[in-house]
Amino acid sequence: MGLLDGMLGNASKVDSAKIQQEFSQILAQGEVVEHAYQLIRDYFVFTDKRFVLVETQGITGSSAT
């Protein structure tokens, strides 16, 4: 089991182009999404410059964890 396998668990791969478009406002100019994974509501996004963890909160204001 590799480092990413342990970290991502049961996450499913998401289309990089879809994430590129959805997260365009938080990405730096010229930054390209290489891989993206979704685990329930949260996203793990690997770009050519950094790793972005997007932890989504529900309507109650608390995270799912």
PyMOL Python script that loads the backbone (N, CA, C, O; Angstrom):
from pymol import cmd

cmd.read_pdbstr("""\
ATOM      1  N   MET A   1       0.849  -1.175   0.000  1.00  0.00           N
ATOM      2  CA  MET A   1       0.000   0.000   0.000  1.00  0.00           C
ATOM      3  C   MET A   1       0.893   1.236   0.000  1.00  0.00           C
ATOM      4  O   MET A   1       1.745   1.394   0.874  1.00  0.00           O
ATOM      5  N   GLY A   2       0.697   2.098  -0.968  1.00  0.00           N
ATOM      6  CA  GLY A   2       1.482   3.315  -1.072  1.00  0.00           C
ATOM      7  C   GLY A   2       0.935   4.427  -0.195  1.00  0.00           C
ATOM      8  O   GLY A   2      -0.133   4.302   0.404  1.00  0.00           O
ATOM      9  N   LEU A   3       1.673   5.496  -0.132  1.00  0.00           N
ATOM     10  CA  LEU A   3       1.267   6.652   0.675  1.00  0.00           C
ATOM     11  C   LEU A   3      -0.087   7.195   0.230  1.00  0.00           C
ATOM     12  O   LEU A   3      -0.953   7.474   1.059  1.00  0.00           O
ATOM     13  N   LEU A   4      -0.267   7.346  -1.090  1.00  0.00           N
ATOM     14  CA  LEU A   4      -1.544   7.882  -1.584  1.00  0.00           C
ATOM     15  C   LEU A   4      -2.697   6.932  -1.315  1.00  0.00           C
ATOM     16  O   LEU A   4      -3.807   7.382  -1.031  1.00  0.00           O
ATOM     17  N   ASP A   5      -2.461   5.618  -1.399  1.00  0.00           N
ATOM     18  CA  ASP A   5      -3.526   4.655  -1.110  1.00  0.00           C
ATOM     19  C   ASP A   5      -4.026   4.816   0.319  1.00  0.00           C
ATOM     20  O   ASP A   5      -5.232   4.800   0.566  1.00  0.00           O
ATOM     21  N   GLY A   6      -3.108   4.969   1.246  1.00  0.00           N
ATOM     22  CA  GLY A   6      -3.491   5.138   2.640  1.00  0.00           C
ATOM     23  C   GLY A   6      -4.184   6.457   2.901  1.00  0.00           C
ATOM     24  O   GLY A   6      -5.124   6.526   3.692  1.00  0.00           O
ATOM     25  N   MET A   7      -3.723   7.502   2.238  1.00  0.00           N
ATOM     26  CA  MET A   7      -4.287   8.829   2.462  1.00  0.00           C
ATOM     27  C   MET A   7      -5.676   8.959   1.831  1.00  0.00           C
ATOM     28  O   MET A   7      -6.570   9.556   2.430  1.00  0.00           O
ATOM     29  N   LEU A   8      -5.863   8.414   0.645  1.00  0.00           N
ATOM     30  CA  LEU A   8      -7.118   8.603  -0.067  1.00  0.00           C
ATOM     31  C   LEU A   8      -8.183   7.572   0.279  1.00  0.00           C
ATOM     32  O   LEU A   8      -9.369   7.834   0.082  1.00  0.00           O
ATOM     33  N   GLY A   9      -7.798   6.419   0.783  1.00  0.00           N
ATOM     34  CA  GLY A   9      -8.781   5.412   1.179  1.00  0.00           C
ATOM     35  C   GLY A   9      -9.692   5.026   0.034  1.00  0.00           C
ATOM     36  O   GLY A   9      -9.227   4.521  -0.988  1.00  0.00           O
ATOM     37  N   ASN A  10     -10.992   5.259   0.194  1.00  0.00           N
ATOM     38  CA  ASN A  10     -11.984   4.875  -0.804  1.00  0.00           C
ATOM     39  C   ASN A  10     -12.385   6.029  -1.715  1.00  0.00           C
ATOM     40  O   ASN A  10     -13.500   6.034  -2.236  1.00  0.00           O
ATOM     41  N   ALA A  11     -11.528   6.978  -1.913  1.00  0.00           N
ATOM     42  CA  ALA A  11     -11.841   8.131  -2.759  1.00  0.00           C
ATOM     43  C   ALA A  11     -11.979   7.708  -4.212  1.00  0.00           C
ATOM     44  O   ALA A  11     -11.313   6.777  -4.666  1.00  0.00           O
ATOM     45  N   SER A  12     -12.844   8.395  -4.931  1.00  0.00           N
ATOM     46  CA  SER A  12     -13.026   8.095  -6.351  1.00  0.00           C
ATOM     47  C   SER A  12     -12.396   9.194  -7.196  1.00  0.00           C
ATOM     48  O   SER A  12     -12.423  10.370  -6.834  1.00  0.00           O
ATOM     49  N   LYS A  13     -11.833   8.792  -8.319  1.00  0.00           N
ATOM     50  CA  LYS A  13     -11.171   9.734  -9.218  1.00  0.00           C
ATOM     51  C   LYS A  13     -12.222  10.594  -9.918  1.00  0.00           C
ATOM     52  O   LYS A  13     -13.274  10.107 -10.331  1.00  0.00           O
ATOM     53  N   VAL A  14     -11.909  11.882 -10.039  1.00  0.00           N
ATOM     54  CA  VAL A  14     -12.798  12.853 -10.678  1.00  0.00           C
ATOM     55  C   VAL A  14     -12.100  13.374 -11.929  1.00  0.00           C
ATOM     56  O   VAL A  14     -10.874  13.479 -11.956  1.00  0.00           O
ATOM     57  N   ASP A  15     -12.861  13.695 -12.949  1.00  0.00           N
ATOM     58  CA  ASP A  15     -12.310  14.222 -14.186  1.00  0.00           C
ATOM     59  C   ASP A  15     -11.540  15.523 -13.922  1.00  0.00           C
ATOM     60  O   ASP A  15     -12.099  16.489 -13.401  1.00  0.00           O
ATOM     61  N   SER A  16     -10.265  15.534 -14.285  1.00  0.00           N
ATOM     62  CA  SER A  16      -9.398  16.694 -14.036  1.00  0.00           C
ATOM     63  C   SER A  16      -9.905  17.954 -14.737  1.00  0.00           C
ATOM     64  O   SER A  16      -9.796  19.049 -14.185  1.00  0.00           O
ATOM     65  N   ALA A  17     -10.451  17.817 -15.928  1.00  0.00           N
ATOM     66  CA  ALA A  17     -10.961  18.977 -16.673  1.00  0.00           C
ATOM     67  C   ALA A  17     -12.145  19.607 -15.942  1.00  0.00           C
ATOM     68  O   ALA A  17     -12.284  20.830 -15.924  1.00  0.00           O
ATOM     69  N   LYS A  18     -12.995  18.780 -15.343  1.00  0.00           N
ATOM     70  CA  LYS A  18     -14.148  19.285 -14.592  1.00  0.00           C
ATOM     71  C   LYS A  18     -13.676  20.091 -13.380  1.00  0.00           C
ATOM     72  O   LYS A  18     -14.198  21.173 -13.109  1.00  0.00           O
ATOM     73  N   ILE A  19     -12.696  19.567 -12.660  1.00  0.00           N
ATOM     74  CA  ILE A  19     -12.165  20.259 -11.489  1.00  0.00           C
ATOM     75  C   ILE A  19     -11.430  21.527 -11.906  1.00  0.00           C
ATOM     76  O   ILE A  19     -11.506  22.545 -11.218  1.00  0.00           O
ATOM     77  N   GLN A  20     -10.720  21.470 -13.026  1.00  0.00           N
ATOM     78  CA  GLN A  20     -10.009  22.656 -13.541  1.00  0.00           C
ATOM     79  C   GLN A  20     -10.994  23.807 -13.729  1.00  0.00           C
ATOM     80  O   GLN A  20     -10.703  24.952 -13.384  1.00  0.00           O
ATOM     81  N   GLN A  21     -12.158  23.487 -14.279  1.00  0.00           N
ATOM     82  CA  GLN A  21     -13.168  24.509 -14.535  1.00  0.00           C
ATOM     83  C   GLN A  21     -13.833  24.973 -13.233  1.00  0.00           C
ATOM     84  O   GLN A  21     -14.011  26.173 -13.024  1.00  0.00           O
ATOM     85  N   GLU A  22     -14.201  24.024 -12.353  1.00  0.00           N
ATOM     86  CA  GLU A  22     -14.888  24.369 -11.109  1.00  0.00           C
ATOM     87  C   GLU A  22     -14.022  25.191 -10.157  1.00  0.00           C
ATOM     88  O   GLU A  22     -14.523  26.081  -9.470  1.00  0.00           O
ATOM     89  N   PHE A  23     -12.729  24.894 -10.116  1.00  0.00           N
ATOM     90  CA  PHE A  23     -11.826  25.548  -9.173  1.00  0.00           C
ATOM     91  C   PHE A  23     -10.986  26.632  -9.822  1.00  0.00           C
ATOM     92  O   PHE A  23      -9.965  27.031  -9.261  1.00  0.00           O
ATOM     93  N   SER A  24     -11.381  27.112 -10.971  1.00  0.00           N
ATOM     94  CA  SER A  24     -10.573  28.082 -11.712  1.00  0.00           C
ATOM     95  C   SER A  24     -10.283  29.344 -10.899  1.00  0.00           C
ATOM     96  O   SER A  24      -9.236  29.964 -11.085  1.00  0.00           O
ATOM     97  N   GLN A  25     -11.180  29.731 -10.010  1.00  0.00           N
ATOM     98  CA  GLN A  25     -10.980  30.951  -9.230  1.00  0.00           C
ATOM     99  C   GLN A  25      -9.926  30.797  -8.132  1.00  0.00           C
ATOM    100  O   GLN A  25      -9.351  31.794  -7.694  1.00  0.00           O
ATOM    101  N   ILE A  26      -9.662  29.577  -7.684  1.00  0.00           N
ATOM    102  CA  ILE A  26      -8.655  29.399  -6.635  1.00  0.00           C
ATOM    103  C   ILE A  26      -7.311  28.919  -7.180  1.00  0.00           C
ATOM    104  O   ILE A  26      -6.333  28.828  -6.437  1.00  0.00           O
ATOM    105  N   LEU A  27      -7.263  28.616  -8.466  1.00  0.00           N
ATOM    106  CA  LEU A  27      -6.012  28.174  -9.073  1.00  0.00           C
ATOM    107  C   LEU A  27      -5.223  29.373  -9.586  1.00  0.00           C
ATOM    108  O   LEU A  27      -5.800  30.351 -10.061  1.00  0.00           O
ATOM    109  N   ALA A  28      -3.907  29.287  -9.486  1.00  0.00           N
ATOM    110  CA  ALA A  28      -3.045  30.350 -10.000  1.00  0.00           C
ATOM    111  C   ALA A  28      -3.084  30.339 -11.525  1.00  0.00           C
ATOM    112  O   ALA A  28      -3.417  29.327 -12.141  1.00  0.00           O
ATOM    113  N   GLN A  29      -2.743  31.467 -12.120  1.00  0.00           N
ATOM    114  CA  GLN A  29      -2.728  31.548 -13.578  1.00  0.00           C
ATOM    115  C   GLN A  29      -1.724  30.534 -14.128  1.00  0.00           C
ATOM    116  O   GLN A  29      -0.565  30.515 -13.713  1.00  0.00           O
ATOM    117  N   GLY A  30      -2.163  29.709 -15.044  1.00  0.00           N
ATOM    118  CA  GLY A  30      -1.316  28.689 -15.648  1.00  0.00           C
ATOM    119  C   GLY A  30      -1.224  27.399 -14.856  1.00  0.00           C
ATOM    120  O   GLY A  30      -0.587  26.450 -15.312  1.00  0.00           O
ATOM    121  N   GLU A  31      -1.844  27.332 -13.678  1.00  0.00           N
ATOM    122  CA  GLU A  31      -1.810  26.119 -12.861  1.00  0.00           C
ATOM    123  C   GLU A  31      -2.740  25.071 -13.474  1.00  0.00           C
ATOM    124  O   GLU A  31      -3.866  25.383 -13.860  1.00  0.00           O
ATOM    125  N   VAL A  32      -2.268  23.843 -13.560  1.00  0.00           N
ATOM    126  CA  VAL A  32      -3.014  22.778 -14.234  1.00  0.00           C
ATOM    127  C   VAL A  32      -3.314  21.648 -13.248  1.00  0.00           C
ATOM    128  O   VAL A  32      -2.421  21.170 -12.548  1.00  0.00           O
ATOM    129  N   VAL A  33      -4.578  21.229 -13.204  1.00  0.00           N
ATOM    130  CA  VAL A  33      -4.985  20.095 -12.367  1.00  0.00           C
ATOM    131  C   VAL A  33      -4.509  18.823 -13.048  1.00  0.00           C
ATOM    132  O   VAL A  33      -4.841  18.570 -14.206  1.00  0.00           O
ATOM    133  N   GLU A  34      -3.730  18.022 -12.327  1.00  0.00           N
ATOM    134  CA  GLU A  34      -3.226  16.770 -12.882  1.00  0.00           C
ATOM    135  C   GLU A  34      -4.064  15.574 -12.439  1.00  0.00           C
ATOM    136  O   GLU A  34      -4.347  14.683 -13.240  1.00  0.00           O
ATOM    137  N   HIS A  35      -4.463  15.551 -11.159  1.00  0.00           N
ATOM    138  CA  HIS A  35      -5.292  14.472 -10.625  1.00  0.00           C
ATOM    139  C   HIS A  35      -6.255  15.072  -9.607  1.00  0.00           C
ATOM    140  O   HIS A  35      -5.930  16.047  -8.930  1.00  0.00           O
ATOM    141  N   ALA A  36      -7.444  14.479  -9.506  1.00  0.00           N
ATOM    142  CA  ALA A  36      -8.414  14.931  -8.516  1.00  0.00           C
ATOM    143  C   ALA A  36      -9.219  13.730  -8.020  1.00  0.00           C
ATOM    144  O   ALA A  36      -9.584  12.841  -8.790  1.00  0.00           O
ATOM    145  N   TYR A  37      -9.482  13.731  -6.716  1.00  0.00           N
ATOM    146  CA  TYR A  37     -10.226  12.649  -6.093  1.00  0.00           C
ATOM    147  C   TYR A  37     -11.272  13.244  -5.180  1.00  0.00           C
ATOM    148  O   TYR A  37     -11.071  14.308  -4.596  1.00  0.00           O
ATOM    149  N   GLN A  38     -12.414  12.538  -5.058  1.00  0.00           N
ATOM    150  CA  GLN A  38     -13.482  12.987  -4.182  1.00  0.00           C
ATOM    151  C   GLN A  38     -13.770  11.895  -3.164  1.00  0.00           C
ATOM    152  O   GLN A  38     -13.881  10.720  -3.513  1.00  0.00           O
ATOM    153  N   LEU A  39     -13.890  12.294  -1.902  1.00  0.00           N
ATOM    154  CA  LEU A  39     -14.242  11.390  -0.818  1.00  0.00           C
ATOM    155  C   LEU A  39     -15.431  12.006  -0.101  1.00  0.00           C
ATOM    156  O   LEU A  39     -15.280  12.954   0.670  1.00  0.00           O
ATOM    157  N   ILE A  40     -16.595  11.470  -0.356  1.00  0.00           N
ATOM    158  CA  ILE A  40     -17.878  11.985   0.112  1.00  0.00           C
ATOM    159  C   ILE A  40     -18.042  13.417  -0.415  1.00  0.00           C
ATOM    160  O   ILE A  40     -18.367  13.586  -1.590  1.00  0.00           O
ATOM    161  N   ARG A  41     -17.830  14.454   0.408  1.00  0.00           N
ATOM    162  CA  ARG A  41     -17.968  15.834  -0.077  1.00  0.00           C
ATOM    163  C   ARG A  41     -16.632  16.522  -0.287  1.00  0.00           C
ATOM    164  O   ARG A  41     -16.578  17.583  -0.909  1.00  0.00           O
ATOM    165  N   ASP A  42     -15.559  15.943   0.218  1.00  0.00           N
ATOM    166  CA  ASP A  42     -14.250  16.586   0.182  1.00  0.00           C
ATOM    167  C   ASP A  42     -13.480  16.219  -1.091  1.00  0.00           C
ATOM    168  O   ASP A  42     -13.701  15.162  -1.682  1.00  0.00           O
ATOM    169  N   TYR A  43     -12.581  17.107  -1.495  1.00  0.00           N
ATOM    170  CA  TYR A  43     -11.770  16.901  -2.693  1.00  0.00           C
ATOM    171  C   TYR A  43     -10.289  16.933  -2.354  1.00  0.00           C
ATOM    172  O   TYR A  43      -9.857  17.713  -1.505  1.00  0.00           O
ATOM    173  N   PHE A  44      -9.515  16.087  -3.016  1.00  0.00           N
ATOM    174  CA  PHE A  44      -8.064  16.097  -2.985  1.00  0.00           C
ATOM    175  C   PHE A  44      -7.627  16.430  -4.405  1.00  0.00           C
ATOM    176  O   PHE A  44      -7.869  15.649  -5.326  1.00  0.00           O
ATOM    177  N   VAL A  45      -6.992  17.568  -4.592  1.00  0.00           N
ATOM    178  CA  VAL A  45      -6.633  18.017  -5.941  1.00  0.00           C
ATOM    179  C   VAL A  45      -5.117  18.171  -6.024  1.00  0.00           C
ATOM    180  O   VAL A  45      -4.511  18.888  -5.227  1.00  0.00           O
ATOM    181  N   PHE A  46      -4.512  17.489  -6.998  1.00  0.00           N
ATOM    182  CA  PHE A  46      -3.083  17.579  -7.243  1.00  0.00           C
ATOM    183  C   PHE A  46      -2.877  18.386  -8.519  1.00  0.00           C
ATOM    184  O   PHE A  46      -3.334  17.991  -9.591  1.00  0.00           O
ATOM    185  N   THR A  47      -2.193  19.512  -8.398  1.00  0.00           N
ATOM    186  CA  THR A  47      -1.904  20.330  -9.574  1.00  0.00           C
ATOM    187  C   THR A  47      -0.417  20.201  -9.891  1.00  0.00           C
ATOM    188  O   THR A  47       0.317  19.486  -9.209  1.00  0.00           O
ATOM    189  N   ASP A  48       0.011  20.899 -10.927  1.00  0.00           N
ATOM    190  CA  ASP A  48       1.428  20.873 -11.273  1.00  0.00           C
ATOM    191  C   ASP A  48       2.253  21.725 -10.309  1.00  0.00           C
ATOM    192  O   ASP A  48       3.481  21.722 -10.381  1.00  0.00           O
ATOM    193  N   LYS A  49       1.585  22.458  -9.402  1.00  0.00           N
ATOM    194  CA  LYS A  49       2.300  23.331  -8.473  1.00  0.00           C
ATOM    195  C   LYS A  49       2.076  22.998  -7.003  1.00  0.00           C
ATOM    196  O   LYS A  49       2.918  23.323  -6.166  1.00  0.00           O
ATOM    197  N   ARG A  50       0.940  22.345  -6.669  1.00  0.00           N
ATOM    198  CA  ARG A  50       0.620  22.122  -5.265  1.00  0.00           C
ATOM    199  C   ARG A  50      -0.447  21.049  -5.083  1.00  0.00           C
ATOM    200  O   ARG A  50      -1.016  20.522  -6.039  1.00  0.00           O
ATOM    201  N   PHE A  51      -0.690  20.753  -3.808  1.00  0.00           N
ATOM    202  CA  PHE A  51      -1.753  19.850  -3.382  1.00  0.00           C
ATOM    203  C   PHE A  51      -2.813  20.696  -2.695  1.00  0.00           C
ATOM    204  O   PHE A  51      -2.494  21.463  -1.786  1.00  0.00           O
ATOM    205  N   VAL A  52      -4.068  20.570  -3.112  1.00  0.00           N
ATOM    206  CA  VAL A  52      -5.154  21.357  -2.539  1.00  0.00           C
ATOM    207  C   VAL A  52      -6.165  20.400  -1.918  1.00  0.00           C
ATOM    208  O   VAL A  52      -6.661  19.490  -2.582  1.00  0.00           O
ATOM    209  N   LEU A  53      -6.464  20.610  -0.643  1.00  0.00           N
ATOM    210  CA  LEU A  53      -7.493  19.842   0.046  1.00  0.00           C
ATOM    211  C   LEU A  53      -8.686  20.756   0.236  1.00  0.00           C
ATOM    212  O   LEU A  53      -8.573  21.812   0.859  1.00  0.00           O
ATOM    213  N   VAL A  54      -9.829  20.355  -0.297  1.00  0.00           N
ATOM    214  CA  VAL A  54     -11.050  21.150  -0.160  1.00  0.00           C
ATOM    215  C   VAL A  54     -11.982  20.377   0.760  1.00  0.00           C
ATOM    216  O   VAL A  54     -12.544  19.350   0.378  1.00  0.00           O
ATOM    217  N   GLU A  55     -12.139  20.887   1.983  1.00  0.00           N
ATOM    218  CA  GLU A  55     -12.999  20.253   2.967  1.00  0.00           C
ATOM    219  C   GLU A  55     -14.321  21.008   2.984  1.00  0.00           C
ATOM    220  O   GLU A  55     -14.391  22.132   3.481  1.00  0.00           O
ATOM    221  N   THR A  56     -15.360  20.399   2.449  1.00  0.00           N
ATOM    222  CA  THR A  56     -16.665  21.036   2.311  1.00  0.00           C
ATOM    223  C   THR A  56     -17.461  20.881   3.598  1.00  0.00           C
ATOM    224  O   THR A  56     -17.493  19.803   4.193  1.00  0.00           O
ATOM    225  N   GLN A  57     -18.095  21.951   4.020  1.00  0.00           N
ATOM    226  CA  GLN A  57     -18.957  21.906   5.196  1.00  0.00           C
ATOM    227  C   GLN A  57     -20.415  21.807   4.761  1.00  0.00           C
ATOM    228  O   GLN A  57     -20.803  22.287   3.695  1.00  0.00           O
ATOM    229  N   GLY A  58     -21.183  21.191   5.588  1.00  0.00           N
ATOM    230  CA  GLY A  58     -22.605  21.037   5.311  1.00  0.00           C
ATOM    231  C   GLY A  58     -23.380  22.273   5.687  1.00  0.00           C
ATOM    232  O   GLY A  58     -22.795  23.287   6.068  1.00  0.00           O
ATOM    233  N   ILE A  59     -24.694  22.199   5.583  1.00  0.00           N
ATOM    234  CA  ILE A  59     -25.571  23.322   5.844  1.00  0.00           C
ATOM    235  C   ILE A  59     -25.527  23.749   7.322  1.00  0.00           C
ATOM    236  O   ILE A  59     -25.826  24.901   7.639  1.00  0.00           O
ATOM    237  N   THR A  60     -25.161  22.836   8.214  1.00  0.00           N
ATOM    238  CA  THR A  60     -25.091  23.150   9.635  1.00  0.00           C
ATOM    239  C   THR A  60     -23.829  23.907  10.003  1.00  0.00           C
ATOM    240  O   THR A  60     -23.713  24.409  11.121  1.00  0.00           O
ATOM    241  N   GLY A  61     -22.878  23.997   9.076  1.00  0.00           N
ATOM    242  CA  GLY A  61     -21.634  24.714   9.340  1.00  0.00           C
ATOM    243  C   GLY A  61     -20.555  23.842   9.934  1.00  0.00           C
ATOM    244  O   GLY A  61     -19.453  24.320  10.201  1.00  0.00           O
ATOM    245  N   SER A  62     -20.846  22.577  10.146  1.00  0.00           N
ATOM    246  CA  SER A  62     -19.821  21.672  10.663  1.00  0.00           C
ATOM    247  C   SER A  62     -19.386  20.713   9.573  1.00  0.00           C
ATOM    248  O   SER A  62     -20.164  20.364   8.685  1.00  0.00           O
ATOM    249  N   SER A  63     -18.129  20.290   9.650  1.00  0.00           N
ATOM    250  CA  SER A  63     -17.623  19.381   8.630  1.00  0.00           C
ATOM    251  C   SER A  63     -18.175  17.979   8.901  1.00  0.00           C
ATOM    252  O   SER A  63     -18.700  17.695   9.978  1.00  0.00           O
ATOM    253  N   ALA A  64     -18.044  17.130   7.910  1.00  0.00           N
ATOM    254  CA  ALA A  64     -18.588  15.772   7.990  1.00  0.00           C
ATOM    255  C   ALA A  64     -17.826  14.906   8.969  1.00  0.00           C
ATOM    256  O   ALA A  64     -18.324  13.858   9.380  1.00  0.00           O
ATOM    257  N   THR A  65     -16.615  15.325   9.355  1.00  0.00           N
ATOM    258  CA  THR A  65     -15.810  14.488  10.263  1.00  0.00           C
ATOM    259  C   THR A  65     -16.120  14.726  11.702  1.00  0.00           C
ATOM    260  O   THR A  65     -15.522  14.095  12.574  1.00  0.00           O
TER     261      THR A  65
END
""", "prot")
cmd.dss("prot")
cmd.show_as("cartoon", "prot")
cmd.util.cbc("prot")
cmd.orient("prot")
